[in-house]
Amino acid sequence: MSTIPDFPTDIIERGRLLFARPFLFVKGCVRIADLPEMDRVEIAFAGRSNVGKSSLINALCGTSGLARTSNTPGRTQELNIFESQSENLRIVDMPGYGYAKAPEPKVRAWTALIHQYLTGRATLRRVYVLVDSRHGPKDNDISVMNELDRAAVSYQVVLTKVDKPLAKDLEKAIEATRATIAKRPAAHPDIIQTSSEKGTGLKHLRSEIALLLAASDV
């Protein structure tokens, strides 16, 4: 398993401090009009239902109940907004996608909401696309990447649950992910490997976000 890249010590420390301070849930948005003003740096988390998105957000922020977790896929049906209480940063938890049992009208509404969000937020600096390391990229993951490429929105793949597969299977998932993002114009080349349960990769993810925040002019 790859280790954290050679981030400068000050960036690693900034990432630690960034998430050592509280993040609070602001609201859930079912319409673009409900979103807060574009007055902060925004990062968003996208992923298939049951990929472990809420668990990763909770682990990242060090708050077990910040984002709601559920054994029922598709529970996140809104753009859920979380804000740092000390930094100029907003986290957006996007609706899970790819859950076939969700009613078709609701799926269409989620899809339209996600599209409008991705193409209309000038302060959105990066989308973290979560991919289950036990399976690698699926068709609906690739569809989201296609959408992000078309919208010219920077994104980075985060493999979740890397403590679950065997080492050889994890390596296959990593290679499949590398092949998927190769030559994609909006994709960050570095894949982040995480485990919410073990804490794997959280320092890497926090450092990446700290870099984005440091470089922002919002």
N, C-alpha and C positions, 0 to 999 in steps of 0.2 A: 504494500500500500504506500502511495507516495506521501511525502511529508509536506508540511507547510513551506511555501516558497520563501526565498530570502527577502522578506519584507524588512525595511529599516526598523530598528528597535523602537523608534518614536512612533511609527505607524502601528506596530503591534500593541504598544502601550495605549495609543489613542483608541484603537479598537476595543481594548479591554475596558477603558474608562467609559467609552461611548455606551456600552451595554451593561456597565456596572450601575448606571443611573437609571431611574425608572422610565419605563414606557407605559402609557396608559391607553386603554381603548377609548376612542372618541365617538365613533358611531358606525353603523352599517348603512351603506348606500345602495339603493336599488335603482336609482336614476343618476345620470351624469349631473343633473342639476343639484343633487344632494351633496356632491363632493365639496370639500373645503376649498378655499381660495388657493391658488397656486403660489403660495408664499414660503414653501419649504422644499428642500430636496426630497424627492420621493424615490423609494425603491419598492418594487412589487414582487410578490411571490406567486408563481403560477405552477400548477401541476395537476395531474390526474387525481380524481377522487381516491382517497385512501393511500396516497403516496407518502403521507406523514408530514404534510405542510404545516398544520397547526402545531404539531409536536416540535417541529424544527423552530418555528417562530418562538414558541415558549422557551425552548432550550437556549436559543440565541439571546433572548432578552432576560434569561434567568428568572422567569416568572411562570410557575406551573399552570396558572389558570388564565393567562392573558388571552390567548387564542383558544377558542373552544375546540376540544377534540371529541371525536365520536367514532364508534364502531360502525355507524351508518354512513356509507359513502354518499357524497353529495349534500351534506348538511350545510356547508358554507354556500349560501345562495346570494350573497351580497358582496360588495366591495367593503371589507372591514378595515377601518382606519385606526392605526395606532400611532401615537406621537411621543417622541422623546420629550421629557420635561426639562431637559437641560441643553439640548442641541437642536440645530435646525434640520431635523430629520423626521420624515413621516414614512411609516411602513404600510403598504396596502396588501392585504390578504385577498387574493382574487378567488372567485368561485371555482371549485374543483370541476374538472371537465372529464368527459369520457365515461360517465356512469349511465349505462344504457337504460336503467329502469326509471330515470327521471322523466316526468311527463314532457312530451315533445314541445308544447308551448313554453314551458319553463326553460328547456334547453335553448330554444330560440331566443328567449329573453336574455338569458345569461350570455349567450354568444354575442348578441348585439351590444350588451353592456360592456363586455370585455373589449370588443372592437372599438367602441366609442372611447373607452378609457385609453387604450393603447395609442390611438391616433390623435388624441386631443389634449394630452397633458405635457405642456412645455417643460415642466419641472421634473418629469420622470427621467431619472438618470440611468436606471438599469432594471431589467426584469430578471429575476432568478428563476429559471425553469427547472423545477424539481423532477427528477427521473428516478424511479425505483431501481436500485442497483441489482435487484433480483431478476429483473426483466430487461433492462436496457430500454432505449427509446422505442416507443410504440407509435403507430400511425397518428394518433391524436397529438402526441408530443411533437411530432414532425410538423403537423398542421399548424400548431402554435408557433413553432420556429419560423415557418413560412410566413405567417402573419407578421411576426416581428421583423423579419427581413424586409418585407414589403413596406412596413411602416418606418423602417430605419431606426428602430428602437434597440439600443444595446442590450444584449442579454448574455447570461452566463449559466451553464448547466451545473446543477448541484445534484450529485448522486446521493440518495437517501438510503438509510438502513444498511450501510456498508458492513455492519457487524453480522448481518444475516447470511449472505451467501458464502460458499466455500471460496478460498482464495483464487482458484482457477476460474470459477464462474464470475467472480468479481472482475477479474482481469478481462474476461470476454466482454462484460458489460462496458468496461472502460474503453476497450478498443472499438466496440460498436458505437459508443458515444463520440469518440474521436472521429470516426469515419463519417458520422452524421453531421457534425458541425464543420468539418473540413470545407474550406472555401465559402462558407456562409458569410455574407458581408457584415452582418450585425452581431455575429457570435464572438464572444471572448474565447480565446483559445485554451484557457486554463480551466480544467474541470475540477470542481471542489467536491471532495468525498466526505460525507458526513454520516454520523450516527447520533440521533437525539439521545438515545439511551446511554451511550458511552461517552458522549461529548466530543467525539472525533470530528475534526474539521471546523469546529466552531471558531477557533482562533483565526484560521484562514479566512473564513467568511466575514468575521468581524473586521479583519484587516482590510479586506477588499472594500467593504462599505466605508471604513474610515478614509481610505484613499479617495473614494468618490466624493465624500463630504469635503475633504480638504481641497479638492480641485474645483469645487462648485462655486459659482458666482451668485447663487440664489440668496 
